[in-house]
Amino acid sequence: MNVIAEQLREFPDRAVIWLAHSEELCEQAASEFEKAWGNLGSHEVNVRRFWGSRSLEPDDIAGDFIVAGLPKMNALVRSNLSAIGKLGKYSGLVIMDEAHQAIAQTYQLILDALVEPYPQASLLGLSATPGRTWNDIDQDEKVARFFARQKVVLEIEGYDNPVEYLVDQGYLANATFRPVLHDSGFALSDQDQQRIEQDLEVPRQILERLAEDEIRNLVILSEIRDLVKRHRRVIVFATTVEHSDLLAYVLRAQGLWARSVTGATPGSERQVILDEFKDQAAEPKVVCNFGVLTTGFDAPQTSAAVIARPTTSLVLYSQMVGRAIRGPQAGGNATAEIVTVVDSALPGFGDVGDAFLNWEDVWGSQ
């Protein structure tokens, strides 16, 4: 936000465009800018929200701060390329949130249209995990090349890793990682193994089998009940939509405040659930989810996470962990607890401590 404010102060006739893939991330960016500009601003700036059902006229955006959803921009670039050209013509800075996704064909087309033809436009990518994969160096190389191997990180004297500094300063919680081993009792077929290696995702039929594993579910429920003894807010990353609903149902039957949020949850209902989860009530609360709260979800009181969704994506794993490690300087907690269900037949992660440095080789020394 400081970089954006500096850009708008120095070039008041050029727009800044912020791109994000979810509505939650878009609203977070717009709200944070409004707060920051209230302290750092030098003149009036229009904040334009362009996602969901909102529209945008690109003819009069000079000096504005525009937050655009990538699905909305994708539709615009396919239906009206000249409109994208106008946005690029009037902008001075384009910001790509979750920048490890920038090389996806859909998003790269948008970024190329906004930045490439206009020498005055700069591109800034934001990511806690500056790589696209865990074990596909070609994809990671593409990300690094797309951003000209220019990676800006905190360099703090006396610290090898800026994450350690952020923990010491209270911006991140001091997290304890605890794996819970489970023998799923089945072996991967050659086809399943090949798909995991190629797509970096666990096949849905395997996730469904895990979700129906009674012993695994009893272990997960036991871990959640143990965590609520020490934590007021717990987030659970379930294996499937049905799994999220099942865990929340059983926890409620056992007398706990527990809700499920998935892609099938209506928007209004989702907002009510998340508002209740984020309130200041003293009673422990558990929100189970599948696929919707990995990014853009801001609940600083959350101090524990149960990761029951197996993944080979270090990016996704890091994002799930990130929901529970907000430190006291950022409105969160001094300590956090991360419980990861490690299924013996599947690849995965049990600790994210080294994730920050995982992609150093593709970025070089810059």
N, C-alpha and C positions, 0 to 999 in steps of 0.2 A: 504493500500500500504506500510505503514511502517512495518507492520508485515511480509509481503511478502519479502520486501527488507532485513529485518533482517534474515529471514529464508534462503534466497539465499546467503547471505554473510557468515553465519555460516556453511551452508551445501551446498557448491558450486557444489557438484556432485549429488544433488537430485533435481528433477523437482518440480515445483509448478503447480498444475492444477486448473484452474478456470472454473466452470461450470455455464452456464446461458441458459435460455430457448429461448431467441430471438437473432436475428442477431444484433439488435441495442445494446442490453446489452453486447454482446460479443465484439463488436468493441469499445464500451465505456471502457470496462475493459482493452483491449489491449492498447488503446491509453493512458489511464491514467497511466498504468504501465510504458510505454515508457517514459512518462514525469517524473514520480517519480524516476525511475531508473537512469535517467540522472543526478539527484541530489544526490541520495542515493547509487548508485551502486559502487561496488568495482572491477568488472571485466565484461567482455562481456557476455551477456545473450541473447540467441536466443528467440525471441517471435514467437511462432507458433500459427497460426490461423486455427482452425479446425471447420468450420461450412460452410453451403451452399454447394458449389461444391468443397471445398478444401479437400485435403487428408492429412493423417498423418501417418508416419512410426514410430511405437512405439519402434523400436530397438535402436534408438540413440537419446534419449530425456534427458539424464542425465544433470541436471543443467539448463534445459530450463524452460521458462514460457509458459505454454500451455493454451490457451483459447479455450474451446470446447463448441459447442452448444449441448444442451441436446437432441434434435432430432437426431443429428449426432451420439452422444454417444449411444443413444438407439438402433439405427440401428447397431452400431458396437458390442454392447454387445449381440445382438441376432444373429449376423452372425459370430462373431469371438471372443469368450469369452477369448481366450488366449491372444489376443491383449490388452484387458482390463487388464488382469493380468500383462502384461508387463508394462503398464502405472502405475499400482499400485506399482509394484516392484521397479520402479525407482523414485517414487515420495516421497516427505517428507511432503507435505501439500496439501490438497484438499479443495477448497473453493466452497461452494454452494451459489450462489446468489439467492435472493428471497427464503430464506431457509424454509419459511413456507410451501413450496411445496415439501419438501424433503421426506415426508412420502407417497406421491403418489406412487403407486406400480411401475410404470415405473422408476421413479427417484431413489427410494430406492434400486432397483436392481443394478443400476449403482454405487451408493455410497457404497453399501455393497461389490461389486466386487473390487472397488478401495481401500477401507480402511480396511475392516474387516480382511483380511488375513495377513496384513502387520503391525507389531507393530511399525515400524518407521514412519508410515503415520498418520498425524493428520487431523482432520476434523474441518473446521470453517464455520459456516453458517452466512449469512448476511441477515437481514430483518429489515425494519422499523416497521413491525407489527409482533411481535414474537408469532403468533398464526395462525391457519389455518382457523378458523371460528369465528363467532360472538357468536353463541349460542349452539355449539355442543362441550361440554367439553371433550368428549372422543377423538375426533380428535385433540383437542388442547393438551390433555395429551400425545398423541402419538408423537407430535412434540417435546414436552419437554423431553420425555423419550429418543427419538432418539438422542438428543444432551446432554444426561446425566444430564439434568436440570442445565447445566452450561451456564448461560446467563451473558454476559459481557455488562455492560452499563456505561455511564458516571455518575459518582457520584460527584456532585458539592456542596460544602458547601454553605448553604443558599438557596438551590433550592430543592424543592420536586420533580421536574420533569425536566430532562435534556432538554426537548423541550423548556421550559421557558428560560433556560440559553442560548440555541442556538439562540433564538429570541433576547435576550438582547445583545448578542455578534454580531448580524448581520448576522449569518449564515443562519437563516431562517427569512422569512418576518413575520411581525406582521399581521396575517390574520384576516379579519372580515368575519364571516359566516352569510349569510342571507338566510333564507328559503323563498321560494315562494310557497304558498299553492295553490293546484289546486284540484278541485273536479272532478275526472274523470268520475263520473256518472255511474259507474258499480260496482257490488259486486263480490267478489271472490267466485267461487264455492268451494265446499268441496274438490274436486279433485285438484283445483288450490292451495288451501291453504296447502294441504298435500304435494304437489310437492315443494312448496316454503320452507316448513319446512324441507323436506328431502334433497333436492338438493341445498338449499340456493341460488336459482336463480329464477328470475321471468320468468314464461313461455313465450315462444316466441310469442304466439298468443296474449297475453296481451300487450307485448311490441309493436307489430304491431298495435294494436288498439290505444294505446297511441300515436304512431307516426302519426296516421291519424286524431288525435283530433285537429280540426282547432283552437278552443279557446286556447288549451294548446300551440299550435305552435305560435299563436299570442303573448301569454304571453312570451314565450321564445325569440322570435324575438325582442320584446320590451325591454326585459332585456339586450340583446346583444347590441342593439343600445344605450341603456343608458350607458353600461360599456365602449364602445369605446370613450365616451366623456372624460373619466378619465384614460383610459388605452391604451397603444400602442399595446399590444399583448394580445389577448384573446383566450383561448382554450375552445371548446365546446364538451362535451361528449354526443353524441346523443343516441337516443333510439334504432335505427336500422341503417343498412347501408343506406337504402332508406331515412331515416330521416336525416342523416348527409348530403346526397346529396341535399335534398330539402332545408334545412336551408341555406346551402352555396349558392344555386341557388337564393333564394329570397334575401339574403343579397347582392349578386352581382347586382341583378336587382335594388336594392335600392342605388347603387353607392359605396358600401363598397368593400374593398379587402377581399374576403372570398373564401376559398377553402375547399374541402372535401377530407379526407384521410381515406380509409377503406381497408379491406383485398382485395377488388376487384381492388384497385388502383395499376397499374403496378409499379414495383420497381423504374424504372428510373423517372417516373412522380412523384412518392411520394417524391423522393429526391429533385427534383426541387422545389416542393411546400414547403417542409420544409426548404430548404435553403433560399427561398424568405421570409418565415415567420420569420426566425431567423436573417435576415439582419438588418442593422442599420437605415433603412428608417424611417422617422418621421411619416409617415401616419399610422393610426391604421390598424391592420391586425387581421383577425379572421380565425382560422383553426378549422373546425368541423371534428369530427372523430367518428368512432365506432370500438372499440376493438383493436386498434393498437398503441395508444399513452399513454397507462396507465403506462408502464414501459419502460425504456431505451431511452425515448425522452428527450433531453436536450436542452431547449430553455430558458436560464436564464432571458430574458427580459419579459417573460410571467408573468403578475401580476394579472390576473383575470381568473376565470374558471366558466363556467356554467355547472352544472352537471344535465343533463336532462335524464340520464340513471338511472332508479330505480334499486337498488340492496340491497340485505340483507347481502352482504359481507362487513364487516368492513375493511377487507384487500383491496378489490377493491376500496372502497370509499376513503380510505386513500391514495391509489396510485394515484387516479384521483386528489385529492386535492394537492398531492405532486408536480404535474406538474407546479403549479403556486406559490409556496411559497419559491422559492430560494431567500435567503437574499443578501444584498449588498456585504458582505464579500465573497460570492460565485458567484459574478457577476450578482446578481439579484436585487431585489427591497426591500425597507424598509417596504412597506406595500403591502398587497394583498387583494383581494376581491373574496370570494367564494359564488356563488349563487347556491343553491340547489333546484331543483323543487321537492317538496314533494307532491306526489299524495296521496290523502286522503284514498284511498282504499288499499294502499300498505304499507308494512313495509319499513323502510329505515332510513336514518340518516340526521341530519341537522347540526351537529357539530362534528368535529373529535378531539376536544381538549383533550378528555380523552382516546383516542385510545391507546396511548403509554402504559398506565397502565392496559388496559383491560384484559390482560392475566397473571397478576401477580400471581393469585392464583394457576395456574398450574405449574409455575416455582418455587414456594416456595421462600425462602429467598436468594437463590444464584444468 
